[in-house]
Amino acid sequence: MSKQAYGNTSVNWLRSQSHIIGELQKYNITETRFTNLVEMTVLEFCKKGNPPIGVRIKLPIKPDKPQYKDKELNRMHRILFYHLKNKLIAVESGLSTFQEEFMPYLIMTGPSGSITLGELMLPQYKDSLTSGKQPQFKLLEGAK
């Protein structure tokens, strides 16, 4: 097994969540929520604007053994912290826009609830790669 990134971090996952919120606040993103589930943590936040931009990032938490759950939580939260920090630096530096950096995580709301662009578009993209066909991508249910 290869060495995992941040596998030896001593930073507790709760502290990393605090660091993540602090990093987002530097960019005037103040509406944040973490949801801790059995095999995943979900970070959602909203960037103010007209219209506001919702973001949802799912963080898989799948330790090799149950006793390593806290260690895996620590590791994945450090990865998320640096992932977000680097994306925000790219936006701040003009390398890309907020929407470009966070595209797979942008939340779309439709009649059957909310879904991220990645959850919606990636299956369609993978189907087009395997089929060799290039159909129109559908963003909303029932789109023609």
N, C-alpha and C positions, 0 to 999 in steps of 0.2 A: 504494500500500500504506500502511495506517495505521501509526503508530508503535506498536511493541510494548511492553507493560508490561515494565519492567526490561531492556529491550533494550540499554541502555548500562551495565549493572552492571559494576563492576570486581571484584566478589566472586567468587572462584573457586568452582566447584561443590563441591569437596571441603571448603572452608571452610563453605559453606552446609550441607552434610551435618552437619558438626560443630555448627553453630548449631542445627540442627533437633534433634539428639540432646540438646543442652543444654536447649533449650526443653521437650522432652518430659520430661526429668529433673526440671525444676522442678515438674512435676505428678505426680511419682513413677511415671513410665512409663520403665522401665529396660531392658526387653527390646525391642530394636530391630534391624532388619536392612534394609540397602539391597542391592538386586540390580541390577546394571548390565547391561542387554541392548543389542542393536544399536540398536533404535528406541524404547527405553523404559527408565526406571529405576523400580523398584518399591520402595516403602517399606512395611515391615510392622512393626507393633508390637503389644504386648499390654499392656492395662491390667489391673493386678492387681485381683482381686476374686473374689467367689464368685457366679457363675462368672467366670473371666477373660474379657476381651473382646478379641478379635483384630480388627485393622484392617489393610486392604491398600489402598494408594493407588498407582495406576499413573500415571506421569508420562511422557507422550509426548515423545520427543526426535526431532523431524523438522526438521532444519535445511534452509533453502532450498538450500544447497550443502554438499557434504561438508566443505569447509574451514572452515565455520562451526559445526561440531558442538560444539566447546568453548564457543563463545559461547552457543549454544542451551542447552547443559547449565547454564551459569552462570545464564541467564535463568530457565529453568524451576525450578531449585532455589531461586532467590530467591522466585519466586511461591509455591512449596510452603511455604517457611519462613513467609511472612506469612499464607498460607491457614491453616496449622496454628496459628500464634500467635493469630490472631483467633478461631478456633474455641475454643481453650482459654480465652481470656479470656471468651468468651460463657458457657462452662460455669462457670468460676470465679465469674462475676458473678451466676449464677442465671438468666440469660436463657434458657438451655436446658439440657438434660441432655447428658451425654456421648453417650448413644445417639442422641438427636435430632440432635446436630451431626454425628456420624460415620455416620449410618444407611446411606448408600449404600456406605460402605467397610467395614461390619461383615462379618466372615467367618463364613460358615455352612459346616459340614462335613457331608457326606452320603456315601452309599455310593460315589459316583463321584468323590469328592475334595472340594475346597473351592472356594467361589464367594462373591463379595460379594453383599450384598443388592441393590445397584444392578445388577450383572450379571444377577441372577436376576429382579428385579422390573421393571426399565425396559422390556425387550422386551414383557412382558405388558401393562404400562401403555400403551405406544405402540399395541399391537394394539387395546386397548379404546377408545382415542381414535379410531383410524381406522375401526373397525367400528361404533362407537356402542353396543356391547354392554358390559355390566359383569359379566363372569364372575368367579368366585372366583379369587383369586390363589393360585397353588400355590407353597409354599415348599420342598417336598421332592418328588423324583421319585416318581411313582406316587400322589401325594396325590389324594384324591377330593373 
